[in-house]
Amino acid sequence: MRFTDKKVLITGAAGGIGTTLVERFRAEGARVAVADREVAGIIADAHLPGDLLEAEYADGLAEAARDGLGGLDILINNAGVITRGPVTETSDADWSRSLGVNVEAPFRLCRSAIPLMADAGGGTIVNVSSCWGGKAPGPNHALYCMTKAAIASLTQCMGMDHAHQRVRINAVCPNEVNTPMLRSGFAKRGFDPDEAVGKLGETVPLGRIAEPEDIRDVILFLASEESRYMCGALVEVNGGKAVA
Ligand SMILES: NC(=O)c1ccc[n+]([C@@H]2O[C@H](COP(=O)([O-])OP(=O)(O)OC[C@H]3O[C@@H](n4cnc5c(N)ncnc54)[C@H](O)[C@@H]3O)[C@@H](O)[C@H]2O)c1
């Protein structure tokens, strides 16, 4: 019960990693506000549906969570979208959506959450970056890698800049995770997702790609007192498969 009475806001709460985060934070005593485009079916303590591409929604989310929960101790910027392909196959719409969800929304959320947390004596923020970008680029995902590099850099900067306010900001950098984001990509390219996930697992030294819970547990660590001296860290979670 590391999070008894802690107030937590999670974006992308309906997704693969998000769902496991909501359940685990609540199981460990937290009160959780869930943000995603559709949150009606999620068991939580405050429901804040909306589109992170809308600036007004993203700007108001931290305050809405604070009001709905009676405080805000922890923010998890987990929502994300993936654009595949090189820049020559990337549209203006891909650019706006990728930058909007993966970089601008976390920027807006951090900008509004940090003062709320600082005024209340402190807090923690965990951003979800990726090995791809947060550590090194992978092939044929130029825009995705660039956005994940941007949020990684922002995390390092904010981690330094706001430690004196007792707001700790870190990021997790997963390699491949078995979620709808990854599986839908396989399906789109005509592969059977189960088979493709199994094959991909053979490229990982631990013998399988990550399950959402493998990433969740590192996010919970970064959100908890156990990581109390960590600020601006990028934590790679890769089963031994580093991005070269
Ligand atoms: N799955 C992987 O292999 C992998 C690897 C590294 C990093 N990540 C990162 O992990 C995070 C979680 O991804 P996931 O794998 O659980 O994917 P997912 O697609 O299952 O979940 C992402 C969630 O973000 C939400 N979202 C997207 N655009 C939104 C918008 N405009 N407004 C509100 N909500 C929006 C979606 O509705 C979805 O519920 C993402 O930031 C992703 O980039 C995933």
The ligand as an ORCA input file, in Angstrom:
! r2SCAN-3c Opt
* xyz 0 1
  N       3.333     -0.515    -26.781
  C       4.615     -0.277    -26.963
  O       5.336     -1.075    -27.598
  C       5.248      0.957    -26.374
  C       6.652      1.046    -26.348
  C       7.251      2.186    -25.824
  C       6.462      3.224    -25.314
  N       5.090      3.109    -25.356
  C       4.307      4.226    -24.848
  O       3.468      3.783    -23.799
  C       2.342      4.680    -23.669
  C       1.070      3.869    -23.540
  O       0.866      3.179    -24.763
  P       0.154      1.760    -24.912
  O       1.152      0.850    -25.494
  O      -0.556      1.403    -23.654
  O      -0.837      2.132    -26.111
  P      -2.429      2.154    -26.213
  O      -2.694      2.558    -27.611
  O      -2.993      0.890    -25.695
  O      -2.827      3.337    -25.208
  C      -2.671      4.710    -25.506
  C      -3.866      5.469    -24.961
  O      -3.693      6.869    -25.256
  C      -4.962      7.383    -25.599
  N      -4.887      8.558    -26.466
  C      -4.292      8.635    -27.692
  N      -4.543      9.809    -28.264
  C      -5.321     10.525    -27.381
  C      -5.920     11.804    -27.411
  N      -5.811     12.618    -28.476
  N      -6.641     12.207    -26.338
  C      -6.794     11.393    -25.263
  N      -6.259     10.157    -25.182
  C      -5.532      9.725    -26.230
  C      -5.645      6.249    -26.375
  O      -7.051      6.410    -26.431
  C      -5.185      5.017    -25.614
  O      -6.122      4.605    -24.639
  C       2.396      5.571    -24.915
  O       2.920      6.840    -24.569
  C       3.343      4.839    -25.831
  O       3.965      5.684    -26.764
  C       4.472      1.996    -25.855
*
